[in-house]
Amino acid sequence: MYKIQILEDEMSAANTLREYLNRFANERGIQIQIHHFENPYDFLESYAYDADIIFFDIEMPGVNGMEAAKKIREKDSRVTIVFTTNLAQYAIEGYSVNAFDFILKPFSYPAMELKFARIFNELSHNKAGVTITIKNKSSVQVVDVSEIRYVEVRNHILIYHMHDHEISTWGSMSSAYESLAPHHFSLANACYLINLKHVRGIESGDVVVDGQKLAISKGKRKSFLSDLASYYGGTN
């Protein structure tokens, strides 16, 4: 059972989002429980830090969705945050609360179905709690693979790029690929191993990962886009 909360002051949008969530859950055999809030103050006062997903409408009077999300993120680093908005420019600010995705209004089910597939696919992966151990001269760190944005190799040094820091160790890309490929990582080129969870788009020959553009090589383009399509589709 996944607990979902919707903060949306526009009833027609809230009803559409609820309808599409229920439709997706019924099609995929997923159990969900949805609670809707029109008022950000009521939402913040009643939040019990047990939600799996929160859909925040950004444009609201008083405390807007971005401000409410920041208040939640101060105490809940686990919950999946998704923003709904008419304005794509909010995407940059969303990274400050580690937002999983943005859904642009007006809603359409075919587009949202892909978004929902990514969200629930990621939630199912996170429940498994997969970790790896990264060792270097100064430390040994156990890392949740879902927190790794991408892995880069430079002169036989592997650099694990996280949300707000990096971890470096000696190693080869082949060894990183062997340990991470089963957890939805894909090679964009010989230097970058990408966590598909954190892909935010494809622009020309680049993949956008948390606002950063990384090159996709011609040799890896077909396999990378195939892996990305499978991930968006929710297949394992």
N, C-alpha and C positions, 0 to 999 in steps of 0.2 A: 504494500500500500504506500503510494507516494502522496505526501501532503503538499497541497498547492495553495498559495494565497495570491489573490489578485487585488492590487490597489489601483482602482480606476474610478474616476468620478463621473465618467460618461457611461450611462447604463447600456446604451446600444452596443458600445465597444466591449463592455464587460460581458454582456450576454453572448456576443459573437465569440469572444475568446473562450468562454466557458463551453459553448456549443462545440467549437472546434477541438478543444481539449478532450471532451467526452467522446467525440467521434473518433479521434485518434486512438484514445485508450481502448475503445470498444473494438476497433479494427485490429489492434495489436495485442489484445488480451491483457492489458495493463490495468491494475486497480488504482484508482485515484480518489482523492477527497479534496474538494475545492471549497475555499471560503473567500468571499468577496467583501472588500471594504471600499466604501466611497470616500471616506474621510481619513486623511493621513494621521490625524491625531488619535482617532479610534484605533487605527491599525497599530501605531507605535505603542499605545497604552496596553493593548491586549496581546502583543506578540510574545509567544512563549518559547521562541528559539527552537522550535521543533519542525519547521517547514523544510521541505526538500527543495522547493522552487518558489520564488516570489516574482510575480510579474508586476513591475512598477510602471504606471503611466507617468511620464515626466512632467507634462504640462498640466499642473493643477494649482488652484489658488492656495495661498498660505504656504505650508510646507510642501514643496513639489516632490516628485518621485525621486529625483537625484538626491535631494537633501535627506529624505526618509531612508534611502538606501545607504547613505553614508552613516547614519545613526545605527542602522542594523549591523552594518559591516564592522563597526567598532567592537561589537561583542560576539558576532557570529561570522567566523571566517569560512564556515563550511557551506552555508546555504547557496544554492545556485540563483544568481540574480539575472533577470532578463528585463530589459526596458522595452516599453512600447511607446512610440513617438511618431509625430508627423515630421520631425526634423532630424535628418541624418547627422547634422553637425554635433549632436550631443555624444556621438560615439567616442570621441577623444576623451571627454570628461569621464565617460563610463569606465575607462581603464583604471581610474583612481579607486574604484570600488571592486575591481576585478570582475566586471560584468561578463557573463558568459556570452550574451548575444543581444542584438537589438532587432526588434520587429517593427517595421514601418507600417503605419496606417495609410489607407484603409486596409483591413485584413483580407486576405484571400486564402482559402484552404490549401491549394496546391503549394503555395510558398511556405505557409506555416507548417505544413506536414513535414517538410524537410527540416525546418527549425526544430520541431518537436522531436523528430527522430534523433537529431544530434544531442538534444538535451537529455532524453531518456536513455539513450545509448551511453552517454557519459555517466549518468547517475548509476547505471547498472555496473559500469566498470569501477566506479569509485567505491561501491559497496564491497568489492572484492579486496580493496585495500592493498594493492600491489606495491611493493617497495623494492628498491635496489640499494646496495651498499656501495658508496663511492669512497675509495681510499686514496690519500695522497700523503706526502711527507709529514704534514702537520695535523691531519685529522682523519677520522673515519666517520662518515655521515650516512645515515639511513634516510633515503629520500622517497617520498611518494611519487611514483612515475607520472601521476596526473598533474603534478606541479611543475614538471619539466616542460618548458616551452619548445626548445630545440637543443640539439647537441651539435657542436661545431668542432672540427678538428683543424689544428694548426701545428705544423711541425711535430707531429706525433703526440700532441697534447690535446686531450678531449676537454672541451669547455661545455659544461652543462648550464644552459641559460635558464634561470628561474624567473619568477615575477619581478623580484627586486634585487637579485644578486646572482653571482656566478660561482660555480665550483669547478676547479680545474684538476686534472690528474693525467698521468701518463697513460696512453692507450691508443688503440686503433679504432677507426670507424667501423671496421668489420666486427669487432668485439662488441661495440655499443649497439650495432644493428642486431646482432644475434640476441642480445638480452632484451631489447626494447621493441623490436618488430612485432612480436605477438601482442603488444599492448597498444596497437594502432599508431605506430610511428612509421614514417615512410621517408625514403631518401629523395630529396629534391635535387641534389647533385652529390658529387663525391665528398663535399665538405659539410653539408647540412643534413641532419636527420631530424625531421619535423614531427612534433606531436600534433596529430590531426585535430585533436580537441581544440587547439588554440589557433587554428587557421581562421582568419577573418575575411579572406577573399583571395582572388587571383587577379592580378593586374599585369596584362601583357605577358612577359616572361618571368614574372615574379610571383611568389606566394607571400601574402601579408600575414604575419604572425604578431599579434599584439601591437599592431601599428608599425611594425618593421618589415621592410621588403627584403626578401631573400631570393636569390636567383634560382630558377628551375632550369637545369641543363636540358638540351635537346634529347640526350640519351635517356634521361630519367622522366621526361615529361609525360609520356604515355602511361607508365606504371604509377607515377605519382598521382595523376588525375584519376586513374582507375581506383587507387586506394582511397582517395578523397571521396569519390562518388559512392564507394561501398560504405564508408564511414557515415556520410550524410544520410544514406539510406537505411542505416541502422543494422546492417548485416554484420556478422562476426567473421 
